[in-house]
Amino acid sequence: MIDNQRLPQHIAIIMDGNGRWAQARGMVRSKGHQAGVEAVDRITSECSRMGIRFLTLYTFSTENWNRPPEEVNAIMQLLITSLVEETFMKNNVRMRVIGDRERLAPEVRKCIEDCEDHTSANTGLTLVIALSYSSRWEITDAMKRIAQKVKDGTLEPEDINEQTVAENLESHFMPDPELLIRTGGEQRISNYLLWQCAYSELYFTDIFWPDFDEKALYNAIEDYQHRERRFGKTSAQVKADTERK
């Protein structure tokens, strides 16, 4: 049973298994990505209903640019058609994108910018799409920004700390995820939110992303709620902190 008072405020998901889901059914891989969009709608709607504040979806990594061109093109076209602002507005969802936009086609960038702009006043769930994204790219980009500030004389090297790094990341506007879910059976985080997931609870499932439904989401959240989050402290310290609240 899920405790609605202890829901993670930020869930990050690696949506893995679209291609394998399609191949297992004798379909081309693009059909799996289409089915994956339905899962995105399903999980976004449920997270919004539950009161989750942030949902970050690993949609396309910088490494995914190495896939066959026809698959990349199919994913990008699917992205354009799936960003339906009416759906976001109906559910009071704000959409944000993190990633290297310079590599995206102009029509994809415009679609993203329009959707971000039109949903910017929504106050419910923030859906963050990690697109053309990788943590190594994000951290490298943050280091360039920090180095430029030092060069400009607006930042002293000795003043650089964890907060400085966090403030210069693409994801500076969102809290760190409490729960990271990966579908598809693999047990790695694939260059995803490495800085932000330092203390995230990791949950791996064999379910392919197109089959990931509300019940699977509940199972992940329930598993999360049974874990003790110590952040380097002892169990006794965590218990004492809880009792003082």
C-alpha positions in Angstrom: 0.0 0.0 0.0 1.4 3.4 -1.0 1.7 6.1 1.6 0.5 9.3 0.0 2.4 11.3 2.6 5.8 9.9 1.5 5.6 10.2 -2.2 8.9 11.1 -4.0 8.6 14.6 -5.3 10.8 13.9 -8.3 10.9 10.6 -10.2 13.4 10.1 -13.1 12.9 7.3 -15.6 15.1 5.6 -18.1 12.5 4.4 -20.7 14.3 1.4 -22.0 13.0 -1.5 -24.1 11.0 0.1 -26.9 12.9 -1.5 -29.7 13.1 -5.0 -28.0 9.4 -4.8 -27.3 8.7 -4.3 -31.0 11.1 -6.9 -32.2 9.6 -9.5 -29.9 6.3 -8.9 -31.7 7.8 -9.0 -35.2 7.6 -5.3 -35.7 10.1 -2.7 -36.8 11.7 -0.8 -33.9 9.9 2.5 -34.6 6.6 0.8 -33.7 8.1 0.3 -30.2 8.8 4.0 -29.9 5.2 4.7 -30.9 4.0 2.4 -28.2 6.4 4.1 -25.8 4.6 7.4 -26.3 1.4 5.8 -25.0 3.3 4.8 -21.9 4.6 8.4 -21.5 1.0 9.7 -21.6 -0.1 7.1 -19.1 2.6 7.6 -16.6 2.6 11.4 -16.9 -1.1 11.5 -16.3 -0.8 9.3 -13.2 2.1 11.1 -11.7 0.2 14.3 -12.2 -2.9 12.9 -10.5 -0.8 11.6 -7.6 0.8 15.0 -7.0 4.3 14.2 -8.0 6.0 17.5 -8.7 8.7 16.5 -11.2 9.0 13.7 -13.7 12.1 13.5 -15.8 12.2 11.1 -18.8 15.4 10.0 -20.6 14.1 10.3 -24.1 17.2 10.5 -26.3 20.8 10.4 -25.2 23.8 12.0 -27.0 24.9 8.4 -27.7 21.6 7.7 -29.4 22.8 9.9 -32.3 24.9 6.9 -33.3 21.8 4.7 -34.1 20.7 4.1 -37.7 19.6 7.4 -39.3 16.1 6.0 -40.1 15.5 5.2 -36.4 16.8 8.6 -35.3 14.5 10.4 -37.8 11.5 8.3 -36.8 12.1 9.2 -33.1 12.4 12.9 -33.9 9.2 12.9 -36.0 7.4 11.1 -33.3 8.6 13.6 -30.8 7.1 16.5 -32.8 3.7 14.8 -33.2 3.6 13.6 -29.5 4.2 17.1 -27.9 0.5 17.9 -27.9 0.0 21.1 -25.9 -3.7 20.4 -25.4 -2.8 17.4 -23.3 -0.4 19.4 -21.2 -2.9 22.2 -20.7 -5.7 19.8 -19.7 -3.5 18.2 -17.0 -1.9 21.5 -15.9 1.5 20.1 -16.8 4.6 22.3 -17.5 7.0 20.9 -20.0 10.8 21.6 -19.9 13.6 20.1 -22.0 17.3 19.5 -20.9 19.9 18.6 -23.4 22.1 19.8 -26.3 19.6 21.6 -28.5 22.2 22.6 -31.1 22.2 19.1 -32.5 18.4 19.1 -33.0 16.8 20.0 -36.3 15.3 23.5 -36.4 11.7 22.2 -36.6 12.3 20.1 -33.5 13.8 23.0 -31.6 10.8 25.2 -32.5 8.3 22.6 -31.4 10.1 22.3 -28.1 10.3 26.1 -27.6 6.6 26.6 -28.4 5.5 23.9 -26.0 7.8 25.2 -23.2 6.5 28.7 -23.8 2.8 27.8 -23.9 2.9 25.6 -20.8 5.2 27.9 -18.7 2.3 29.2 -16.5 1.0 25.7 -15.6 1.4 24.9 -11.9 1.1 21.1 -11.7 3.6 18.4 -12.6 6.7 19.6 -14.4 7.5 17.1 -17.1 11.3 17.3 -18.0 12.3 15.7 -21.2 16.0 14.8 -21.4 16.6 15.0 -25.1 20.0 14.9 -26.8 21.2 14.6 -23.3 24.0 12.9 -21.3 25.5 13.8 -17.9 29.0 14.0 -19.2 27.8 16.6 -21.7 25.8 18.5 -19.1 28.7 18.6 -16.6 31.2 19.5 -19.2 28.9 22.4 -20.3 28.6 23.5 -16.7 32.4 23.5 -16.3 32.7 25.8 -19.4 30.2 28.2 -17.9 32.0 28.3 -14.6 35.4 28.7 -16.3 34.0 31.7 -18.3 32.8 33.3 -15.1 36.3 32.9 -13.6 37.8 34.3 -16.8 35.5 37.3 -16.7 36.4 37.9 -13.1 32.9 37.4 -11.7 33.8 34.2 -9.8 36.9 33.3 -7.8 38.2 29.7 -8.1 38.2 29.3 -4.3 34.5 30.2 -4.2 33.5 27.3 -6.4 31.5 24.6 -4.4 28.8 22.0 -5.0 26.1 24.7 -5.2 28.1 26.5 -7.9 28.2 23.4 -10.0 24.5 22.6 -9.4 23.5 26.2 -10.4 25.3 25.9 -13.7 23.7 22.6 -14.7 20.9 22.4 -17.3 18.8 20.9 -14.6 19.3 23.8 -12.1 15.6 24.5 -11.9 14.6 21.1 -10.5 15.3 19.1 -7.2 17.4 16.0 -7.3 15.3 12.8 -8.0 14.5 10.7 -5.0 13.6 7.7 -7.2 15.3 6.6 -10.5 13.4 3.9 -12.4 14.9 1.9 -15.3 12.7 -0.4 -17.4 13.8 -3.1 -19.8 15.9 -5.3 -17.6 19.3 -3.5 -17.8 20.9 -2.4 -14.5 22.9 0.7 -15.2 22.2 4.4 -15.4 23.7 5.1 -18.8 25.1 8.5 -18.4 21.9 9.9 -17.0 21.7 12.5 -14.2 24.9 11.4 -12.7 25.4 14.5 -10.5 21.7 14.6 -9.5 21.3 10.9 -8.7 24.1 10.8 -6.1 21.6 9.7 -3.5 18.6 8.6 -5.6 17.0 5.2 -4.8 17.5 3.0 -7.9 14.7 0.7 -9.1 15.2 -1.8 -12.0 12.4 -3.7 -13.6 12.4 -6.3 -16.5 9.2 -4.7 -17.9 9.7 -3.1 -21.3 8.7 0.6 -21.3 5.6 0.2 -23.6 4.2 -2.2 -21.0 5.0 0.0 -18.0 1.7 1.0 -16.5 0.2 2.4 -13.3 0.6 -0.8 -11.4 4.3 -1.0 -12.3 4.7 2.6 -11.2 3.0 1.9 -7.8 5.3 -1.1 -7.3 8.3 1.1 -7.8 7.0 3.8 -5.4 6.1 1.2 -2.8 9.6 -0.3 -3.0 11.0 3.2 -2.6 8.9 3.8 0.5 10.3 0.6 2.1 13.9 1.9 1.9 15.7 3.8 4.6 17.3 6.9 3.2 20.3 7.6 5.4 22.5 10.1 3.3 25.6 8.9 5.1 24.1 8.8 8.5 23.4 5.7 10.7 20.0 4.2 11.1 19.9 5.5 14.7 20.5 9.0 13.6 17.8 8.8 10.9 15.4 7.5 13.5 16.2 10.3 15.9 15.8 12.9 13.2 12.4 11.5 12.3 11.3 11.6 15.9 12.3 15.2 16.3 10.1 16.3 13.4 
